[in-house]
Amino acid sequence: MIFARDCPSRLCAFPRVGHNRGMAYAFADCVLDETSHRLLRSGTPVHVEPQVFDLLIALVRTAPGLLSYDDMIERVWHGRIVSDATLSARISSARAAVGDSGKAQSVIRTIPRRGVQLVCPVHLAPGIGERVTPAPDPRVIPRQTIRYAASADGTGIAYAVSDAEGPPLVRGAHWISHLEHDWTSPLWRPWLDRLGAGRRLIRYDARGTGLSERHPPRRSQGDFVADLAAVIAAAGADPADIFAVSQSAPVALAFAATHPDRVRRLVLVNGFVQGSYARGEIDRTDAVIAMIRAGWGLPGSPFVKAVATVFMPRATEVELASFVEMQTRSANSEEAAAMRRAVGHFDVSAILEQVTAPVLVMASVGDAVHPQAQSRQLARTLPNAEFLSLDTDNHVIAPSEAAFAVMMDETDRFLAG
């Protein structure tokens, strides 16, 4: 089996790959296994929607020739009429799945008004389907132990510890989560699989959400920090690596500032220095909270679509549907609104210089929830920080986009230090 990691800018001369059902195809740093319906990139399973997988199969079977738009419609949609926007979206998702982009086109090239072609050599890989690591079955929840930790004010915080060997990694609690149902979510499962690979993954549901105690008496920044402290102590994770997204980023930073001996490294994704209320975005935050109250968990609600557009404008339909489903599993509309209001008042501007642990700060270029400027401010102010920009508009990074693999690869690199 041969991997061609650097695809040439021009089409290479190589034999056409025939229709070999049951074979696996190796190209770039990917393996496309037709028998098991799996795609691996650099040995790691990549979640792809069925239509995107069919498109990739059509491309490798056609290589090095051109897959015309008519042939694409016939093979992927069986001749049904589809819009240009749908075609573009599936091609974009296919590129993201194999680590390519519309700008680079180093793996999948568009020929204007004609079609697309794979510009990397493709090699048949007999038997590889039996040897590659199977993608996790989304119906199977990996073994984990769920317990409760009492926070400083007595609120019960549900946390889960994976049954795996390796250094502890604490995933900070975020807005929408459920310790059990996250594993069956097309949105969150890929996150957990990557974060838990080779690590003892420790997760917890934020107060008022998931399996944690509902209707907590308070939701101040200090309360959320106390929740994190209680979970780390109960799980025996000192000193811990912490992976924190969005609202859990300032919580993790506040904990690291006050407990420097209990934190080894921090990875922050789309975090912020000040919440939306604290930075003066009052009307906009009130509008988002009103939409949450009006349409939380209702798939057909225009308010849900509006919220989803803000949080995940570049997600697939499947990922957006999972986002909506997880809303009702994690909290009711009033709890969700109360959480959003509390997070809006977070402010860690006064304690950033007290954080001594190494920090990796990553942020989406077009994040509309917490602008990237907030993350850049974190990186400038923290004494020992790295900064990485992620090429996406999503606040919640979707597994279907190239930025997801970049985020996880950089996390692995940083935590290995």
C-alpha angles and dihedrals in degrees: 000000000000128000119201103202097179112050115206119245089238128053112275123228107248136135120275112260110235130221102278108165111204094028129115123230125215120203135149102341092322137102117200109198111197097185096056095029092236137140120201125189117192086347094304122116113246120204112232132173117244094252091050090050090050089050091053091049090051090050096051092045091051096044130155088019130075120274102215121215089245092054090046092054091048095049100039103030098023093238098309118143112260132177126250088244091058092050091050092048094053092046090050091050091049090052092049091049092056095041096258133121139206089250097050100034088184094144106020116034125195117219104202114249091354113066144264136293139194108243098191126084112264122210129191111238109199114207096005090117088070093049105044119097109263117244110248115268104243089213092060118079111209114238112277136158118230119203138157129246122197113232122215092272093045097258112149112239116196115217134176130209119200120232094240139113123243142070117323119262119187116206108207117234115261137188102275117035144121120189093222104032096045087077093062095044117107086211101050104026094075089051092054094045092054097041092046097049106118092349140094098243117210118191135171138188116241117249110280094021140084113349094339120105111290124225097025116196094239141017106191124144088253091055092055090048090051089051091055091047091051093051095048091050094046093047093047091234100144117168096027139189108223127206109196130181127192111319093015091061097074089041091055091046093051089050092049091049093054098034106036093159092058098056126069103175137351130213114193125189121190092341128155145213095221131020120240095266092046091054093049102258092132103143094044093049092048089052092052091049090050090053090050092053092047101046112013110151096356108126096202097043116119087215091061090050090050092051091045090051089056096046102033113013092157100045124118122250090255092052092047091049089052090049090055094044092051090054093069092041094052103043146336120258095264093050090047092050091048090051093050091049093050093049090052089067097051114123127174098163093115098053106040095100089056093064107101100172119100111263132198110204117196125177139176116248094225102032107154095186100056110008117233088245087075092058092045088054089052091052093047094050104038110090096226110027139138122202129211126178117218118214099231142090093220121111089196103048109231119221090227094065130080092239090068093063091045091051094050095043091052090047091054092048094049097045091050089065 
